[in-house]
């Protein structure tokens, strides 16, 4: 089974997102989609929120005013270390059981936890340039060895309509999961089809097209 951790990073937004259970709703919606499409060996695990020391906070002047955020490299490094910590905790119990011959080493090796998704409440920026996040709202992926670090900003997805907001984030996560299993961009009505803008994203169905779904299953070891 492939486990993908999902966490919320915030030092710049109040706790309303967490109090309203929004991240839990995203987590449940993505897992529901995976189950409905027989992707039972890919499972999101909901982690507690992740914090970054405010010392790394930066302010940038943009055309729309001042933006406060954390550098992307700091976000990626924070998520990477969170993945290592959670991976050690999660895999420790199966290792103990294997030593006691309650499960075999073969069964233990089927459990993989090499991916993490961080949903952030601020735009994605680096130390030199403001990214123009309205054009880059599908997120960022970084590879560290065999591990995948995914970052998705909530900022371009914001909507007063919670259902629309939830659908936008869910599609963004499915898009990043697709990339993490080697899927490229797609021209079909599919979450792997990069939209021109957020309105175009709203028209996209929260599904992989048959071609991408088959490729995802193949790359995940199902077929």
C-alpha positions in Angstrom: 0.0 0.0 0.0 1.2 3.5 -0.9 0.5 6.0 1.9 0.4 9.7 1.2 0.5 12.1 4.2 -1.5 15.3 4.0 -1.0 18.2 6.3 -1.9 21.9 6.6 0.8 24.5 7.1 -0.3 27.8 8.6 1.3 30.6 10.6 -0.3 33.3 8.5 -4.0 32.5 8.6 -6.2 32.0 11.7 -7.4 28.6 12.8 -10.8 28.9 11.1 -9.8 26.5 8.3 -8.9 23.8 10.9 -11.8 24.6 13.2 -14.3 24.2 10.3 -12.8 20.8 9.4 -12.0 21.9 5.9 -8.8 19.8 5.6 -10.7 16.8 6.9 -13.3 17.2 4.2 -10.6 17.4 1.5 -9.0 14.3 2.9 -12.3 12.4 3.0 -13.2 13.5 -0.6 -9.9 12.4 -2.1 -9.9 9.0 -0.3 -13.5 8.5 -1.4 -12.5 9.1 -5.0 -9.6 6.6 -4.7 -11.9 4.0 -3.3 -14.6 4.5 -6.0 -12.0 4.0 -8.7 -10.5 0.8 -7.2 -7.3 2.6 -6.1 -7.4 0.9 -2.7 -3.6 0.7 -2.5 -3.2 4.5 -2.5 -4.4 6.0 0.7 -4.2 9.5 2.2 -3.3 9.7 5.9 -4.4 12.9 7.7 -1.6 14.4 9.7 -1.8 17.1 12.3 -1.0 20.7 11.2 2.6 21.6 10.5 4.2 24.9 11.7 7.1 26.9 10.4 9.2 29.1 12.6 8.1 32.8 11.9 11.8 33.7 11.5 11.6 32.4 7.9 8.6 34.6 7.0 9.2 37.0 4.2 7.3 40.0 2.8 7.2 40.8 -0.9 5.8 43.8 -2.7 3.6 42.8 -5.7 1.2 44.6 -8.1 -1.6 43.7 -5.7 0.1 44.8 -2.6 2.3 43.3 0.1 2.4 39.5 0.3 3.6 37.6 3.3 4.8 34.0 2.9 7.5 31.5 3.5 10.2 30.6 0.9 9.3 27.5 -1.1 12.6 25.8 -0.2 11.8 26.2 3.6 8.3 24.8 3.0 9.7 21.8 1.1 12.4 21.1 3.7 9.8 21.3 6.5 7.6 18.8 4.7 10.5 16.5 4.0 11.4 16.3 7.6 7.8 15.9 8.7 7.6 13.0 6.2 10.7 11.3 7.7 9.3 11.7 11.2 5.8 10.4 10.4 7.3 7.6 8.3 9.4 6.4 11.2 6.4 6.4 13.5 4.1 4.7 11.1 6.4 2.0 10.0 7.8 1.2 13.5 4.8 -1.0 14.5 4.9 -3.2 11.4 8.7 -3.7 12.0 8.1 -4.8 15.6 5.4 -7.2 14.4 7.7 -8.6 11.8 10.4 -9.3 14.4 7.8 -11.2 16.4 6.8 -13.1 13.3 3.2 -11.8 13.4 3.6 -10.5 9.8 6.2 -11.5 7.2 8.9 -9.2 5.9 7.2 -9.5 2.5 4.0 -8.0 3.9 5.9 -5.3 5.7 7.7 -4.3 2.5 4.4 -3.7 0.8 3.8 -0.7 3.0 5.3 2.4 1.4 5.2 5.9 2.8 7.3 8.1 0.5 4.9 11.0 -0.4 3.5 14.0 1.5 1.2 16.9 0.5 1.3 20.2 2.3 -1.6 22.5 1.8 -0.5 26.1 2.6 -2.5 29.2 3.4 -0.1 31.5 1.6 1.2 31.9 -2.0 4.2 30.1 -3.3 7.2 32.3 -3.5 11.0 32.0 -3.6 13.7 34.2 -2.2 14.1 36.2 -5.4 10.9 36.4 -7.4 7.2 36.5 -6.7 5.8 33.5 -8.6 2.6 35.1 -9.9 0.6 32.3 -8.1 -2.6 32.9 -10.1 -0.8 31.3 -13.0 0.8 28.5 -11.0 -2.1 27.4 -8.8 -1.8 23.7 -9.4 1.1 23.5 -7.0 4.7 22.4 -6.9 6.4 19.0 -6.6 10.0 18.3 -5.5 11.8 15.0 -5.4 14.3 14.1 -2.7 15.6 10.6 -3.6 12.7 8.3 -3.7 10.5 10.7 -1.8 8.0 13.2 -3.3 7.2 16.5 -1.6 4.0 18.2 -2.9 2.9 21.7 -2.1 -0.5 23.2 -2.9 -1.4 26.8 -2.2 -5.0 27.6 -1.1 -4.7 31.2 -2.2 -5.8 30.9 -5.9 -8.6 28.5 -5.0 -10.3 30.7 -2.5 -14.1 31.0 -2.8 -16.9 32.0 -0.4 -18.7 28.9 -1.7 -17.3 26.1 0.3 -18.4 23.4 -2.2 -16.5 25.2 -5.0 -13.5 25.8 -2.7 -13.5 22.1 -1.7 -13.8 20.9 -5.4 -10.9 23.2 -6.4 -8.5 21.9 -3.7 -9.6 18.2 -4.3 -8.8 18.5 -8.0 -5.5 20.1 -7.2 -4.5 17.3 -4.9 -5.6 14.6 -7.5 -3.5 16.5 -10.1 -0.4 16.4 -7.9 -1.0 12.7 -7.0 -1.1 12.0 -10.7 2.2 13.7 -11.3 3.7 11.8 -8.3 2.9 8.5 -10.2 4.5 9.7 -13.4 1.4 11.1 -15.2 2.0 14.0 -17.6 -0.5 16.7 -18.6 -3.5 15.6 -20.5 -5.8 17.2 -23.2 -8.9 15.4 -22.1 -11.6 16.5 -19.6 -9.3 15.4 -16.8 -7.7 16.7 -13.6 -4.4 16.3 -15.4 -5.4 18.9 -18.0 -3.8 22.2 -16.9 -6.5 24.9 -17.0 -6.0 28.4 -18.4 -7.4 30.0 -15.3 -9.5 29.3 -12.2 -12.8 29.5 -14.2 -11.5 26.9 -16.5 -10.5 24.8 -13.5 -14.1 25.0 -12.2 -15.3 23.4 -15.4 -12.9 20.5 -15.1 -14.5 17.3 -13.6 -12.8 16.0 -10.4 -11.8 12.8 -12.2 -8.9 11.3 -14.1 -9.9 10.4 -17.7 -9.9 6.7 -18.6 -6.5 6.9 -20.2 -4.9 8.7 -17.2 -6.7 6.4 -14.7 -5.4 3.3 -16.5 -1.8 4.8 -16.5 -2.1 5.7 -12.8 -3.2 2.2 -11.9 -0.4 0.7 -13.9 2.3 3.0 -12.4 0.9 2.3 -8.9 1.3 -1.4 -9.6 -2.3 -2.4 -10.0 -2.2 -3.5 -13.6 
